[in-house]
């Protein structure tokens, strides 16, 4: 049994993040926890294994009792074997030289024999389809692959309580379903499962109980069926506006890739990719984890140089141009926002690009702050924000530069339904202003609501290019796993 009694918590130099939370979790429950960005979900999660108060400083009032033990009186290491936590930011959890070592690290810390460690590594790798990655460095993996490794490293510990913060983030349709089924099986074996998620569609129904957090308090507590109405009312499930069918302006492409190939250490990541993007288009790049999506877009602003082939932007070859020169024209928002920050205040982070390019316009920056809901964050350090808030700051800092081509890598990661709706509207406005947008995403609902065209990557190749409604009906793409369908609202 886990019991939270009148929990109030605040980080240093902030207001109260949690404001009197009372919660009991019975052994063997499956709890689904959701809420708006900045509502306190992850902070609540840190209380389960003692990261608060032993790792994060701040002020904690109330008590957390796990199996008759107060977490104030137990160290994180003492709770390690009891409560397994998968962090929202996978990069913060991966530090070994190979995937195999990463999965086995916790098992070695528990002092298990080598035979048992190898057995568990093989079992979890097979279950989540990671066998082909065991010899790879986690640093070379895609965001979705890193997510699976982080989940595997905790699952194989077989803790009594399994807590996952945004487990479906960065995962494609097949990987998300594998994780979903694995969590269901874990729960059916009598384990306590707690999932903190924004991606509610098709997943919330698996839980025995749903909690909705709002501004540090419990807004709703009850069965998943009853939660659906609250999720819609609070706009935690997005309702996208109807997409305009405006046509790209002109026939000349703004971006062209011809026979683009990329290899690293003998491994082929991209294989003879050819594509075109025309002015004012919004194009979504879709594909499975590890299909080469993020590697591809890093060629569009010169961050990577192709092994073979060429990329041209506005009629000029990118090869030989420094990324700093291309940044003014091709704005790339990274998948992990932590890799994008280098200022101590959000306000300064937003001003970097416009000041460097002499494009500082107070009216535009104020509007960006409104659209991305950043006004209450401007004086805070970006590194101290929630992962969802970090993502909004990273997106806003790129949009603030008004690039000719806006490239967004997983823009809906960690975002609630309200922001996803707002972002869809913003992309429509940017199109009206002449901005061309490329979106890399596994969020097929968002891609369908925003993109004129989808380009589908599979095993480093372009296997389809067309209208979303046509590709979603292509049974061949679905059969080979190159494309999936959005999860249904009901349990399979």
Secondary structure by P-SEA (a helix, b strand, c coil): cbbbcbbbbbcccccccccbbbbccccccbbbbbbcccccaaaaaaacccccccccccccccccccccccccccccccccccbbbbccccccccccccaaaaaaaaaaaacccaaaaaaaaaaaaaaaccccccccccccccaaaaaaaaaaaaaaacccbbbbccccccccaaaaaaaaaaaaaaaaabbbbbbbccccccccccccbbbbbcccccccccccccaaaaaaaaccccccccccccccccccccbbbcbbbbbccccccccccccccccccbbbbbbcccccaaaaaaaccccccccccccccccccccccccccccccbbbbccccccccccccaaaaaaaaaaaaccccaaaaaaaaaaaccccccccccccccaaaaaaaaaaaaaaacccbbbbccccccccaaaaaaaaaaaaaaaaabbbbbbbccaaaaaaacccbbbbbccccccccccaaaaaacaaaaaacccccccccccc
